């Protein structure tokens, strides 16, 4: 996927990987950065998995909270299925816990407000 385009965003680098998708950093011609969650090829033709992936995008777009990254778009074509989201700098929760240990209850509640 590196150096390919999804919508107007050039795929710059891989920033995460899960069981069904890979997340890439993308950037457009004016420097807007996004995170692009792309469904893995082996799941692309599995209609049940693809439907769940699209439903995830639809659910995420309905959420509006400062601690949840916003969905910008969904690209679903014959080559890939990708959720395009705002890109947030910083550390993911797993890395945070590995570095600092368990998150205190008060901190968690502050994140959820």
HELIX and SHEET records of a PDB file:
HELIX    1   1 UNK A   41  UNK A   44  1                                   4    
HELIX    2   2 UNK A   47  UNK A   62  1                                  16    
HELIX    3   3 UNK A   93  UNK A  100  1                                   8    
HELIX    4   4 UNK A  105  UNK A  112  1                                   8    
SHEET    1   A 6 UNK A   5  UNK A   6  0                                        
SHEET    2   A 6 UNK A   9  UNK A  17 -1                                        
SHEET    3   A 6 UNK A  21  UNK A  27 -1                                        
SHEET    4   A 6 UNK A  33  UNK A  39 -1                                        
SHEET    5   A 6 UNK A  81  UNK A  86 -1                                        
SHEET    6   A 6 UNK A  71  UNK A  76 -1                                        
END                                                                             
